[in-house]
Amino acid sequence: MTNIVLYELAPTRSLKCRWILQEAGLPFESRGNDVAIFGSDELLAVQPLGKLPAAIIDDRPLFESSAIVTAIADLVPEAGLIAPAGTWQRHLHDQWTCFAHAELECWAWTAMLNSRDFLRPVDQHVAAILPQMEAAFGQGAAVIERALDKAEYINGDSFSATDINVAYALYLGAMAGFLADFPNARAYLDRLREREHCTMQATP
């Protein structure tokens, strides 16, 4: 049996890792769940910046949430959560995962860093960049919106690990207030929240 330790704290990107672990039906040990874990020696031994999430899979450390999601999905091929390596569907998983980070999540996260007091002190906010972040996020969200015109999921006919990676980026966009003009994306998040193991809460 695979031994898995997940360093987590909601609502960090560890939500993605817990979600895929539950979808995969794999037991795991949860560590962290307290802000004191950030930057601790224990976490730094797994994640070089002392951030969450991080995982230890069979005594091997792994960090970056999408990498963890992909690795966990690969552990249970019978669950159909990800296409086999080398297939075109797997390439599409990589495509949409990278797209979610580069064209959605980075803009939403930067906006939140500059508008949420609990993430960064008010005197460090640069409010002037928020419209630029919303416009950049909107370009990526428009691509997702079109992809969902005739599809319920982002990569194929059924739910997959790809949806977890893309959904979290949209989730951040919704929290930043950037998703109002994208009904397909909002409906997509609502559908995913109906899944038993979805860890995303409702957004404004």
Secondary structure, DSSP 8 states (H G I E B T S, - for coil): ---EEEEE-TTSTHHHHHHHHHHHT---EEEE-SGGGTT-HHHHTTSTT--S-EEEETTEEEESHHHHHHHHHHH-GGGTSS--TTSHHHHHHHHHHHHHIIIIIHHHHHHHHTT-TTTS-GGG--GGGHHHHHHHHHHHHHHHHHHTSS-SSSSSSS--HHHHHHHHHHHHHHHTT--TT-HHHHHHHHHHHTSTT-------
